[in-house]
Amino acid sequence: MQQQLIEQITQRVGIPADKAQAAVETVVGFLKQRLPGPIASQLDNAVSGEDSSGGVAGAAKSVGGMLGKQ
């Protein structure tokens, strides 16, 4: 998934892949520092492609549940 995200940024913003990769790593790191541990772990797994728990959708659902949304 990280590679897909890098490709999307490269295409949409028009920056080189190495700059897009740095941007993705920065954003993911920022989010992981601010999310609760289990959700940060899900995000990390989803981005690295090692997800087995619902991916970004699962992480979003967890956040929604924490905020009182189903």
PDB file of N, CA, C and O in Angstrom:
ATOM      1  N   MET A   1       0.808  -1.188   0.000  1.00  0.00           N
ATOM      2  CA  MET A   1       0.000   0.000   0.000  1.00  0.00           C
ATOM      3  C   MET A   1       0.858   1.260   0.000  1.00  0.00           C
ATOM      4  O   MET A   1       0.488   2.264  -0.610  1.00  0.00           O
ATOM      5  N   GLN A   2       1.984   1.214   0.672  1.00  0.00           N
ATOM      6  CA  GLN A   2       2.844   2.402   0.708  1.00  0.00           C
ATOM      7  C   GLN A   2       3.274   2.778  -0.701  1.00  0.00           C
ATOM      8  O   GLN A   2       3.304   3.960  -1.044  1.00  0.00           O
ATOM      9  N   GLN A   3       3.605   1.792  -1.518  1.00  0.00           N
ATOM     10  CA  GLN A   3       4.034   2.092  -2.878  1.00  0.00           C
ATOM     11  C   GLN A   3       2.893   2.719  -3.677  1.00  0.00           C
ATOM     12  O   GLN A   3       3.120   3.627  -4.475  1.00  0.00           O
ATOM     13  N   GLN A   4       1.674   2.240  -3.466  1.00  0.00           N
ATOM     14  CA  GLN A   4       0.518   2.819  -4.147  1.00  0.00           C
ATOM     15  C   GLN A   4       0.314   4.272  -3.736  1.00  0.00           C
ATOM     16  O   GLN A   4       0.007   5.128  -4.566  1.00  0.00           O
ATOM     17  N   LEU A   5       0.485   4.531  -2.474  1.00  0.00           N
ATOM     18  CA  LEU A   5       0.341   5.891  -1.969  1.00  0.00           C
ATOM     19  C   LEU A   5       1.410   6.804  -2.565  1.00  0.00           C
ATOM     20  O   LEU A   5       1.119   7.938  -2.947  1.00  0.00           O
ATOM     21  N   ILE A   6       2.624   6.319  -2.643  1.00  0.00           N
ATOM     22  CA  ILE A   6       3.717   7.091  -3.240  1.00  0.00           C
ATOM     23  C   ILE A   6       3.413   7.397  -4.703  1.00  0.00           C
ATOM     24  O   ILE A   6       3.623   8.517  -5.169  1.00  0.00           O
ATOM     25  N   GLU A   7       2.915   6.388  -5.423  1.00  0.00           N
ATOM     26  CA  GLU A   7       2.579   6.590  -6.833  1.00  0.00           C
ATOM     27  C   GLU A   7       1.461   7.621  -6.998  1.00  0.00           C
ATOM     28  O   GLU A   7       1.513   8.460  -7.898  1.00  0.00           O
ATOM     29  N   GLN A   8       0.447   7.557  -6.123  1.00  0.00           N
ATOM     30  CA  GLN A   8      -0.648   8.532  -6.176  1.00  0.00           C
ATOM     31  C   GLN A   8      -0.129   9.949  -5.970  1.00  0.00           C
ATOM     32  O   GLN A   8      -0.494  10.869  -6.703  1.00  0.00           O
ATOM     33  N   ILE A   9       0.714  10.112  -4.977  1.00  0.00           N
ATOM     34  CA  ILE A   9       1.265  11.443  -4.687  1.00  0.00           C
ATOM     35  C   ILE A   9       2.116  11.924  -5.847  1.00  0.00           C
ATOM     36  O   ILE A   9       2.026  13.083  -6.251  1.00  0.00           O
ATOM     37  N   THR A  10       2.933  11.045  -6.378  1.00  0.00           N
ATOM     38  CA  THR A  10       3.804  11.403  -7.507  1.00  0.00           C
ATOM     39  C   THR A  10       2.969  11.875  -8.694  1.00  0.00           C
ATOM     40  O   THR A  10       3.287  12.885  -9.321  1.00  0.00           O
ATOM     41  N   GLN A  11       1.906  11.143  -8.996  1.00  0.00           N
ATOM     42  CA  GLN A  11       1.062  11.490 -10.137  1.00  0.00           C
ATOM     43  C   GLN A  11       0.250  12.763  -9.894  1.00  0.00           C
ATOM     44  O   GLN A  11       0.180  13.635 -10.760  1.00  0.00           O
ATOM     45  N   ARG A  12      -0.351  12.863  -8.732  1.00  0.00           N
ATOM     46  CA  ARG A  12      -1.263  13.989  -8.473  1.00  0.00           C
ATOM     47  C   ARG A  12      -0.548  15.301  -8.192  1.00  0.00           C
ATOM     48  O   ARG A  12      -1.008  16.369  -8.593  1.00  0.00           O
ATOM     49  N   VAL A  13       0.579  15.210  -7.500  1.00  0.00           N
ATOM     50  CA  VAL A  13       1.275  16.427  -7.112  1.00  0.00           C
ATOM     51  C   VAL A  13       2.406  16.759  -8.075  1.00  0.00           C
ATOM     52  O   VAL A  13       2.800  17.917  -8.213  1.00  0.00           O
ATOM     53  N   GLY A  14       2.925  15.727  -8.739  1.00  0.00           N
ATOM     54  CA  GLY A  14       3.983  15.950  -9.707  1.00  0.00           C
ATOM     55  C   GLY A  14       5.366  16.089  -9.099  1.00  0.00           C
ATOM     56  O   GLY A  14       6.223  16.790  -9.637  1.00  0.00           O
ATOM     57  N   ILE A  15       5.581  15.413  -7.966  1.00  0.00           N
ATOM     58  CA  ILE A  15       6.908  15.445  -7.344  1.00  0.00           C
ATOM     59  C   ILE A  15       7.597  14.102  -7.569  1.00  0.00           C
ATOM     60  O   ILE A  15       6.932  13.098  -7.824  1.00  0.00           O
ATOM     61  N   PRO A  16       8.916  14.077  -7.475  1.00  0.00           N
ATOM     62  CA  PRO A  16       9.637  12.825  -7.666  1.00  0.00           C
ATOM     63  C   PRO A  16       9.261  11.785  -6.598  1.00  0.00           C
ATOM     64  O   PRO A  16       8.832  12.129  -5.497  1.00  0.00           O
ATOM     65  N   ALA A  17       9.433  10.525  -6.952  1.00  0.00           N
ATOM     66  CA  ALA A  17       9.061   9.421  -6.057  1.00  0.00           C
ATOM     67  C   ALA A  17       9.786   9.485  -4.715  1.00  0.00           C
ATOM     68  O   ALA A  17       9.201   9.154  -3.684  1.00  0.00           O
ATOM     69  N   ASP A  18      11.048   9.905  -4.716  1.00  0.00           N
ATOM     70  CA  ASP A  18      11.776   9.956  -3.442  1.00  0.00           C
ATOM     71  C   ASP A  18      11.191  11.025  -2.509  1.00  0.00           C
ATOM     72  O   ASP A  18      11.173  10.845  -1.292  1.00  0.00           O
ATOM     73  N   LYS A  19      10.722  12.115  -3.074  1.00  0.00           N
ATOM     74  CA  LYS A  19      10.085  13.161  -2.262  1.00  0.00           C
ATOM     75  C   LYS A  19       8.719  12.681  -1.768  1.00  0.00           C
ATOM     76  O   LYS A  19       8.343  12.946  -0.627  1.00  0.00           O
ATOM     77  N   ALA A  20       7.980  11.980  -2.622  1.00  0.00           N
ATOM     78  CA  ALA A  20       6.683  11.436  -2.225  1.00  0.00           C
ATOM     79  C   ALA A  20       6.858  10.405  -1.117  1.00  0.00           C
ATOM     80  O   ALA A  20       6.059  10.358  -0.182  1.00  0.00           O
ATOM     81  N   GLN A  21       7.896   9.579  -1.213  1.00  0.00           N
ATOM     82  CA  GLN A  21       8.163   8.588  -0.177  1.00  0.00           C
ATOM     83  C   GLN A  21       8.465   9.272   1.155  1.00  0.00           C
ATOM     84  O   GLN A  21       7.989   8.834   2.202  1.00  0.00           O
ATOM     85  N   ALA A  22       9.245  10.330   1.115  1.00  0.00           N
ATOM     86  CA  ALA A  22       9.552  11.072   2.338  1.00  0.00           C
ATOM     87  C   ALA A  22       8.277  11.663   2.933  1.00  0.00           C
ATOM     88  O   ALA A  22       8.106  11.665   4.152  1.00  0.00           O
ATOM     89  N   ALA A  23       7.389  12.161   2.090  1.00  0.00           N
ATOM     90  CA  ALA A  23       6.131  12.726   2.561  1.00  0.00           C
ATOM     91  C   ALA A  23       5.265  11.650   3.219  1.00  0.00           C
ATOM     92  O   ALA A  23       4.691  11.878   4.284  1.00  0.00           O
ATOM     93  N   VAL A  24       5.175  10.498   2.595  1.00  0.00           N
ATOM     94  CA  VAL A  24       4.381   9.395   3.148  1.00  0.00           C
ATOM     95  C   VAL A  24       4.952   8.966   4.503  1.00  0.00           C
ATOM     96  O   VAL A  24       4.207   8.790   5.466  1.00  0.00           O
ATOM     97  N   GLU A  25       6.251   8.804   4.569  1.00  0.00           N
ATOM     98  CA  GLU A  25       6.881   8.392   5.826  1.00  0.00           C
ATOM     99  C   GLU A  25       6.656   9.432   6.928  1.00  0.00           C
ATOM    100  O   GLU A  25       6.452   9.078   8.089  1.00  0.00           O
ATOM    101  N   THR A  26       6.696  10.699   6.563  1.00  0.00           N
ATOM    102  CA  THR A  26       6.464  11.769   7.527  1.00  0.00           C
ATOM    103  C   THR A  26       5.032  11.736   8.053  1.00  0.00           C
ATOM    104  O   THR A  26       4.809  11.825   9.260  1.00  0.00           O
ATOM    105  N   VAL A  27       4.071  11.609   7.156  1.00  0.00           N
ATOM    106  CA  VAL A  27       2.661  11.594   7.562  1.00  0.00           C
ATOM    107  C   VAL A  27       2.354  10.358   8.404  1.00  0.00           C
ATOM    108  O   VAL A  27       1.687  10.460   9.433  1.00  0.00           O
ATOM    109  N   VAL A  28       2.831   9.204   7.976  1.00  0.00           N
ATOM    110  CA  VAL A  28       2.577   7.972   8.734  1.00  0.00           C
ATOM    111  C   VAL A  28       3.214   8.073  10.120  1.00  0.00           C
ATOM    112  O   VAL A  28       2.597   7.684  11.112  1.00  0.00           O
ATOM    113  N   GLY A  29       4.424   8.582  10.196  1.00  0.00           N
ATOM    114  CA  GLY A  29       5.079   8.760  11.488  1.00  0.00           C
ATOM    115  C   GLY A  29       4.314   9.716  12.387  1.00  0.00           C
ATOM    116  O   GLY A  29       4.169   9.472  13.585  1.00  0.00           O
ATOM    117  N   PHE A  30       3.828  10.798  11.812  1.00  0.00           N
ATOM    118  CA  PHE A  30       3.035  11.783  12.557  1.00  0.00           C
ATOM    119  C   PHE A  30       1.779  11.134  13.125  1.00  0.00           C
ATOM    120  O   PHE A  30       1.466  11.300  14.304  1.00  0.00           O
ATOM    121  N   LEU A  31       1.062  10.395  12.281  1.00  0.00           N
ATOM    122  CA  LEU A  31      -0.170   9.746  12.726  1.00  0.00           C
ATOM    123  C   LEU A  31       0.098   8.686  13.785  1.00  0.00           C
ATOM    124  O   LEU A  31      -0.644   8.584  14.761  1.00  0.00           O
ATOM    125  N   LYS A  32       1.146   7.900  13.602  1.00  0.00           N
ATOM    126  CA  LYS A  32       1.457   6.842  14.569  1.00  0.00           C
ATOM    127  C   LYS A  32       1.764   7.414  15.947  1.00  0.00           C
ATOM    128  O   LYS A  32       1.455   6.780  16.956  1.00  0.00           O
ATOM    129  N   GLN A  33       2.361   8.587  16.007  1.00  0.00           N
ATOM    130  CA  GLN A  33       2.671   9.205  17.295  1.00  0.00           C
ATOM    131  C   GLN A  33       1.417   9.689  18.010  1.00  0.00           C
ATOM    132  O   GLN A  33       1.397   9.784  19.237  1.00  0.00           O
ATOM    133  N   ARG A  34       0.380   9.991  17.252  1.00  0.00           N
ATOM    134  CA  ARG A  34      -0.801  10.600  17.841  1.00  0.00           C
ATOM    135  C   ARG A  34      -1.991   9.662  18.005  1.00  0.00           C
ATOM    136  O   ARG A  34      -2.955   9.999  18.692  1.00  0.00           O
ATOM    137  N   LEU A  35      -1.932   8.491  17.383  1.00  0.00           N
ATOM    138  CA  LEU A  35      -3.013   7.525  17.496  1.00  0.00           C
ATOM    139  C   LEU A  35      -2.753   6.573  18.656  1.00  0.00           C
ATOM    140  O   LEU A  35      -1.601   6.354  19.033  1.00  0.00           O
ATOM    141  N   PRO A  36      -3.814   6.006  19.224  1.00  0.00           N
ATOM    142  CA  PRO A  36      -3.617   4.979  20.249  1.00  0.00           C
ATOM    143  C   PRO A  36      -2.832   3.797  19.673  1.00  0.00           C
ATOM    144  O   PRO A  36      -2.924   3.503  18.482  1.00  0.00           O
ATOM    145  N   GLY A  37      -2.071   3.133  20.519  1.00  0.00           N
ATOM    146  CA  GLY A  37      -1.186   2.050  20.100  1.00  0.00           C
ATOM    147  C   GLY A  37      -1.778   1.036  19.146  1.00  0.00           C
ATOM    148  O   GLY A  37      -1.186   0.783  18.097  1.00  0.00           O
ATOM    149  N   PRO A  38      -2.932   0.437  19.462  1.00  0.00           N
ATOM    150  CA  PRO A  38      -3.492  -0.578  18.560  1.00  0.00           C
ATOM    151  C   PRO A  38      -3.832  -0.029  17.176  1.00  0.00           C
ATOM    152  O   PRO A  38      -3.656  -0.716  16.170  1.00  0.00           O
ATOM    153  N   ILE A  39      -4.314   1.195  17.130  1.00  0.00           N
ATOM    154  CA  ILE A  39      -4.668   1.784  15.838  1.00  0.00           C
ATOM    155  C   ILE A  39      -3.402   2.158  15.075  1.00  0.00           C
ATOM    156  O   ILE A  39      -3.332   1.972  13.860  1.00  0.00           O
ATOM    157  N   ALA A  40      -2.412   2.680  15.774  1.00  0.00           N
ATOM    158  CA  ALA A  40      -1.135   2.998  15.136  1.00  0.00           C
ATOM    159  C   ALA A  40      -0.513   1.744  14.554  1.00  0.00           C
ATOM    160  O   ALA A  40       0.068   1.778  13.469  1.00  0.00           O
ATOM    161  N   SER A  41      -0.633   0.644  15.267  1.00  0.00           N
ATOM    162  CA  SER A  41      -0.102  -0.635  14.783  1.00  0.00           C
ATOM    163  C   SER A  41      -0.842  -1.084  13.526  1.00  0.00           C
ATOM    164  O   SER A  41      -0.219  -1.566  12.579  1.00  0.00           O
ATOM    165  N   GLN A  42      -2.167  -0.928  13.511  1.00  0.00           N
ATOM    166  CA  GLN A  42      -2.946  -1.280  12.324  1.00  0.00           C
ATOM    167  C   GLN A  42      -2.547  -0.410  11.139  1.00  0.00           C
ATOM    168  O   GLN A  42      -2.431  -0.899  10.016  1.00  0.00           O
ATOM    169  N   LEU A  43      -2.341   0.865  11.388  1.00  0.00           N
ATOM    170  CA  LEU A  43      -1.920   1.778  10.331  1.00  0.00           C
ATOM    171  C   LEU A  43      -0.569   1.350   9.780  1.00  0.00           C
ATOM    172  O   LEU A  43      -0.370   1.300   8.566  1.00  0.00           O
ATOM    173  N   ASP A  44       0.348   1.046  10.674  1.00  0.00           N
ATOM    174  CA  ASP A  44       1.681   0.604  10.262  1.00  0.00           C
ATOM    175  C   ASP A  44       1.583  -0.661   9.418  1.00  0.00           C
ATOM    176  O   ASP A  44       2.233  -0.764   8.378  1.00  0.00           O
ATOM    177  N   ASN A  45       0.781  -1.619   9.854  1.00  0.00           N
ATOM    178  CA  ASN A  45       0.613  -2.864   9.105  1.00  0.00           C
ATOM    179  C   ASN A  45      -0.028  -2.620   7.750  1.00  0.00           C
ATOM    180  O   ASN A  45       0.387  -3.212   6.753  1.00  0.00           O
ATOM    181  N   ALA A  46      -1.040  -1.750   7.699  1.00  0.00           N
ATOM    182  CA  ALA A  46      -1.718  -1.469   6.444  1.00  0.00           C
ATOM    183  C   ALA A  46      -0.776  -0.808   5.446  1.00  0.00           C
ATOM    184  O   ALA A  46      -0.763  -1.160   4.266  1.00  0.00           O
ATOM    185  N   VAL A  47      -0.003   0.131   5.915  1.00  0.00           N
ATOM    186  CA  VAL A  47       0.912   0.852   5.026  1.00  0.00           C
ATOM    187  C   VAL A  47       2.042  -0.053   4.547  1.00  0.00           C
ATOM    188  O   VAL A  47       2.493   0.057   3.406  1.00  0.00           O
ATOM    189  N   SER A  48       2.496  -0.945   5.419  1.00  0.00           N
ATOM    190  CA  SER A  48       3.589  -1.833   5.032  1.00  0.00           C
ATOM    191  C   SER A  48       3.115  -3.019   4.212  1.00  0.00           C
ATOM    192  O   SER A  48       3.929  -3.765   3.668  1.00  0.00           O
ATOM    193  N   GLY A  49       1.793  -3.202   4.117  1.00  0.00           N
ATOM    194  CA  GLY A  49       1.254  -4.309   3.335  1.00  0.00           C
ATOM    195  C   GLY A  49       1.144  -5.600   4.107  1.00  0.00           C
ATOM    196  O   GLY A  49       0.886  -6.646   3.511  1.00  0.00           O
ATOM    197  N   GLU A  50       1.330  -5.565   5.413  1.00  0.00           N
ATOM    198  CA  GLU A  50       1.292  -6.764   6.231  1.00  0.00           C
ATOM    199  C   GLU A  50      -0.007  -6.869   7.005  1.00  0.00           C
ATOM    200  O   GLU A  50      -0.062  -7.533   8.040  1.00  0.00           O
ATOM    201  N   ASP A  51      -1.049  -6.223   6.516  1.00  0.00           N
ATOM    202  CA  ASP A  51      -2.287  -6.138   7.279  1.00  0.00           C
ATOM    203  C   ASP A  51      -3.094  -7.420   7.225  1.00  0.00           C
ATOM    204  O   ASP A  51      -3.207  -8.062   6.182  1.00  0.00           O
ATOM    205  N   SER A  52      -3.654  -7.779   8.376  1.00  0.00           N
ATOM    206  CA  SER A  52      -4.569  -8.914   8.439  1.00  0.00           C
ATOM    207  C   SER A  52      -5.788  -8.569   9.277  1.00  0.00           C
ATOM    208  O   SER A  52      -6.559  -9.453   9.651  1.00  0.00           O
ATOM    209  N   SER A  53      -5.966  -7.285   9.573  1.00  0.00           N
ATOM    210  CA  SER A  53      -7.042  -6.901  10.488  1.00  0.00           C
ATOM    211  C   SER A  53      -7.972  -5.836   9.914  1.00  0.00           C
ATOM    212  O   SER A  53      -8.556  -5.055  10.666  1.00  0.00           O
ATOM    213  N   GLY A  54      -8.112  -5.797   8.604  1.00  0.00           N
ATOM    214  CA  GLY A  54      -9.052  -4.842   8.034  1.00  0.00           C
ATOM    215  C   GLY A  54      -8.405  -3.633   7.389  1.00  0.00           C
ATOM    216  O   GLY A  54      -9.119  -2.770   6.878  1.00  0.00           O
ATOM    217  N   GLY A  55      -7.105  -3.533   7.391  1.00  0.00           N
ATOM    218  CA  GLY A  55      -6.417  -2.454   6.719  1.00  0.00           C
ATOM    219  C   GLY A  55      -6.802  -1.082   7.215  1.00  0.00           C
ATOM    220  O   GLY A  55      -7.163  -0.906   8.378  1.00  0.00           O
ATOM    221  N   VAL A  56      -6.724  -0.123   6.333  1.00  0.00           N
ATOM    222  CA  VAL A  56      -7.061   1.241   6.685  1.00  0.00           C
ATOM    223  C   VAL A  56      -8.530   1.328   7.068  1.00  0.00           C
ATOM    224  O   VAL A  56      -8.900   2.096   7.957  1.00  0.00           O
ATOM    225  N   ALA A  57      -9.367   0.542   6.399  1.00  0.00           N
ATOM    226  CA  ALA A  57     -10.795   0.543   6.752  1.00  0.00           C
ATOM    227  C   ALA A  57     -10.983   0.080   8.189  1.00  0.00           C
ATOM    228  O   ALA A  57     -11.793   0.642   8.925  1.00  0.00           O
ATOM    229  N   GLY A  58     -10.237  -0.944   8.589  1.00  0.00           N
ATOM    230  CA  GLY A  58     -10.323  -1.420   9.969  1.00  0.00           C
ATOM    231  C   GLY A  58      -9.837  -0.373  10.948  1.00  0.00           C
ATOM    232  O   GLY A  58     -10.432  -0.184  12.010  1.00  0.00           O
ATOM    233  N   ALA A  59      -8.769   0.303  10.600  1.00  0.00           N
ATOM    234  CA  ALA A  59      -8.252   1.364  11.464  1.00  0.00           C
ATOM    235  C   ALA A  59      -9.259   2.507  11.549  1.00  0.00           C
ATOM    236  O   ALA A  59      -9.491   3.050  12.629  1.00  0.00           O
ATOM    237  N   ALA A  60      -9.857   2.876  10.416  1.00  0.00           N
ATOM    238  CA  ALA A  60     -10.855   3.948  10.418  1.00  0.00           C
ATOM    239  C   ALA A  60     -12.066   3.560  11.259  1.00  0.00           C
ATOM    240  O   ALA A  60     -12.616   4.388  11.985  1.00  0.00           O
ATOM    241  N   LYS A  61     -12.476   2.305  11.160  1.00  0.00           N
ATOM    242  CA  LYS A  61     -13.610   1.839  11.957  1.00  0.00           C
ATOM    243  C   LYS A  61     -13.284   1.909  13.443  1.00  0.00           C
ATOM    244  O   LYS A  61     -14.130   2.283  14.255  1.00  0.00           O
ATOM    245  N   SER A  62     -12.056   1.548  13.796  1.00  0.00           N
ATOM    246  CA  SER A  62     -11.641   1.626  15.200  1.00  0.00           C
ATOM    247  C   SER A  62     -11.672   3.061  15.702  1.00  0.00           C
ATOM    248  O   SER A  62     -12.136   3.325  16.811  1.00  0.00           O
ATOM    249  N   VAL A  63     -11.182   3.981  14.894  1.00  0.00           N
ATOM    250  CA  VAL A  63     -11.201   5.386  15.276  1.00  0.00           C
ATOM    251  C   VAL A  63     -12.647   5.857  15.410  1.00  0.00           C
ATOM    252  O   VAL A  63     -12.984   6.562  16.362  1.00  0.00           O
ATOM    253  N   GLY A  64     -13.506   5.471  14.461  1.00  0.00           N
ATOM    254  CA  GLY A  64     -14.911   5.846  14.518  1.00  0.00           C
ATOM    255  C   GLY A  64     -15.572   5.325  15.783  1.00  0.00           C
ATOM    256  O   GLY A  64     -16.371   6.020  16.410  1.00  0.00           O
ATOM    257  N   GLY A  65     -15.230   4.082  16.156  1.00  0.00           N
ATOM    258  CA  GLY A  65     -15.775   3.510  17.381  1.00  0.00           C
ATOM    259  C   GLY A  65     -15.335   4.281  18.603  1.00  0.00           C
ATOM    260  O   GLY A  65     -16.117   4.469  19.535  1.00  0.00           O
ATOM    261  N   MET A  66     -14.105   4.724  18.612  1.00  0.00           N
ATOM    262  CA  MET A  66     -13.597   5.497  19.743  1.00  0.00           C
ATOM    263  C   MET A  66     -14.292   6.842  19.845  1.00  0.00           C
ATOM    264  O   MET A  66     -14.420   7.405  20.932  1.00  0.00           O
ATOM    265  N   LEU A  67     -14.740   7.354  18.707  1.00  0.00           N
ATOM    266  CA  LEU A  67     -15.401   8.656  18.681  1.00  0.00           C
ATOM    267  C   LEU A  67     -16.915   8.525  18.813  1.00  0.00           C
ATOM    268  O   LEU A  67     -17.645   9.510  18.708  1.00  0.00           O
ATOM    269  N   GLY A  68     -17.377   7.292  19.045  1.00  0.00           N
ATOM    270  CA  GLY A  68     -18.799   7.079  19.248  1.00  0.00           C
ATOM    271  C   GLY A  68     -19.593   6.860  17.987  1.00  0.00           C
ATOM    272  O   GLY A  68     -20.823   6.902  18.011  1.00  0.00           O
ATOM    273  N   LYS A  69     -18.898   6.622  16.868  1.00  0.00           N
ATOM    274  CA  LYS A  69     -19.579   6.363  15.605  1.00  0.00           C
ATOM    275  C   LYS A  69     -19.422   4.889  15.255  1.00  0.00           C
ATOM    276  O   LYS A  69     -18.392   4.285  15.554  1.00  0.00           O
ATOM    277  N   GLN A  70     -20.405   4.327  14.642  1.00  0.00           N
ATOM    278  CA  GLN A  70     -20.361   2.906  14.264  1.00  0.00           C
ATOM    279  C   GLN A  70     -20.121   2.759  12.790  1.00  0.00           C
ATOM    280  O   GLN A  70     -20.052   1.639  12.284  1.00  0.00           O
TER     281      GLN A  70
END
